Amino acid sequence: VQLQASGGGLVQAGGSLRLSCAASGRTYSSYAMGWFRQAPGKEREFVASISWSGGSTYYADSVKGRFTISRDNAKNTLYLQMNSLKPEDTAVYYCAALTGMPYSNYAHEYNYWGQGTLVTVSS
């Protein structure tokens, strides 16, 4: 599967953005999906994940209550709605696909990665 993330940009603190991740391939709906982010000088970190059906979602504590992960399997698209953005949310955001597991918080377990989209939150 190939993944293409989009929707990043510059936003003021307190604002919102919605990221999208378009997937190619007929088996997209069988993959669990996740969002990760990497800030300058830091390691890639887990943001959120969602089961293949969309019925289960998981969030990092740092984004819980502010971000919402969702998917539309008919459109082969994954989303990340980000509200109440903070400067510390500034990072490159990556979408990823996971096979063989219902979900994971660990980047090394994901099989496919998108190219990343930059989110910059100004104070």
C-alpha positions as CSV (number, residue, x, y, z in Angstrom):
1,V,0.0,0.0,0.0
2,Q,1.2,3.6,-0.7
3,L,0.3,6.4,1.6
4,Q,0.1,10.1,0.9
5,A,-0.3,12.5,3.8
6,S,-1.6,16.1,3.4
7,G,-3.2,18.9,5.2
8,G,-0.3,20.3,7.2
9,G,0.4,24.0,7.5
10,L,0.9,27.0,9.7
11,V,-1.6,27.7,12.4
12,Q,-1.8,29.8,15.5
13,A,-2.0,28.2,19.0
14,G,-5.5,27.3,19.8
15,G,-6.4,26.7,16.1
16,S,-7.3,23.5,14.3
17,L,-6.1,21.5,11.3
18,R,-7.3,18.3,9.7
19,L,-4.7,15.9,8.2
20,S,-5.6,13.4,5.6
21,C,-3.8,10.3,4.4
22,A,-4.8,8.8,1.1
23,A,-4.0,5.1,0.6
24,S,-3.8,3.2,-2.5
25,G,-4.5,-0.5,-2.8
26,R,-7.6,-2.6,-2.3
27,T,-6.5,-4.0,1.0
28,Y,-6.5,-0.7,2.9
29,S,-9.6,-1.5,4.9
30,S,-7.8,-4.6,6.3
31,Y,-5.0,-2.5,7.9
32,A,-4.9,-0.8,11.2
33,M,-3.6,2.7,10.8
34,G,-1.7,5.2,12.8
35,W,-0.4,8.7,13.0
36,F,3.1,9.5,14.3
37,R,5.0,12.8,14.5
38,Q,8.6,13.9,14.7
39,A,9.7,17.2,16.0
40,P,13.2,18.7,15.1
41,G,15.9,16.9,17.1
42,K,13.5,14.4,18.6
43,E,12.5,10.8,18.0
44,R,9.4,9.9,16.2
45,E,6.5,9.5,18.6
46,F,3.1,7.9,18.6
47,V,0.1,10.2,18.2
48,A,-2.9,8.0,17.5
49,S,-4.0,4.7,16.0
50,I,-7.2,3.1,14.8
51,S,-8.3,-0.4,14.1
52,W,-9.2,-1.6,10.6
53,S,-12.9,-1.1,11.2
54,G,-12.5,2.2,12.9
55,G,-14.2,0.8,16.0
56,S,-11.2,1.2,18.3
57,T,-9.0,4.2,18.7
58,Y,-5.9,4.9,20.8
59,Y,-4.2,8.2,21.7
60,A,-1.1,9.4,23.2
61,D,-1.7,11.2,26.5
62,S,-0.4,14.4,25.1
63,V,-3.1,14.7,22.5
64,K,-6.0,12.9,24.2
65,G,-9.1,15.1,24.2
66,R,-7.7,17.4,21.5
67,F,-7.1,15.1,18.5
68,T,-9.4,12.6,16.8
69,I,-8.4,9.9,14.5
70,S,-10.9,8.5,12.0
71,R,-11.0,6.6,8.7
72,D,-13.3,6.3,5.7
73,N,-12.6,2.9,4.2
74,A,-14.9,3.6,1.2
75,K,-12.5,6.5,0.3
76,N,-9.3,4.7,1.4
77,T,-8.6,7.7,3.6
78,L,-7.3,8.2,7.2
79,Y,-7.9,11.5,9.0
80,L,-6.5,13.3,12.1
81,Q,-8.6,16.2,13.3
82,M,-6.4,18.4,15.5
83,N,-8.0,21.0,17.8
84,S,-6.6,23.3,20.4
85,L,-3.2,23.1,18.9
86,K,-0.2,24.0,20.9
87,P,3.3,25.1,19.9
88,E,4.6,21.7,21.2
89,D,2.5,20.0,18.5
90,T,4.8,21.4,15.9
91,A,6.3,18.4,14.0
92,V,6.2,16.5,10.8
93,Y,3.2,14.1,10.9
94,Y,3.4,10.7,9.3
95,C,0.6,8.2,8.6
96,A,1.4,4.5,8.7
97,A,-0.3,1.2,8.0
98,L,0.0,-1.9,10.1
99,T,-0.6,-5.5,9.1
100,G,-1.2,-8.5,11.2
101,M,-2.0,-6.7,14.4
102,P,-5.2,-4.9,15.5
103,Y,-3.3,-1.8,16.6
104,S,0.1,-0.6,17.8
105,N,1.7,2.4,19.5
106,Y,5.2,1.4,18.2
107,A,6.6,2.8,15.0
108,H,8.8,-0.1,14.3
109,E,5.8,-2.4,14.0
110,Y,4.2,-0.5,11.2
111,N,4.8,-1.8,7.7
112,Y,4.1,1.2,5.4
113,W,4.7,4.9,5.8
114,G,3.6,8.1,4.1
115,Q,6.0,10.9,3.3
116,G,5.0,13.2,6.1
117,T,3.3,16.6,6.3
118,L,4.6,19.5,8.3
119,V,2.5,21.1,11.0
120,T,3.7,24.4,12.5
121,V,1.9,25.9,15.5
122,S,2.9,29.5,16.3
123,S,2.5,31.0,19.8
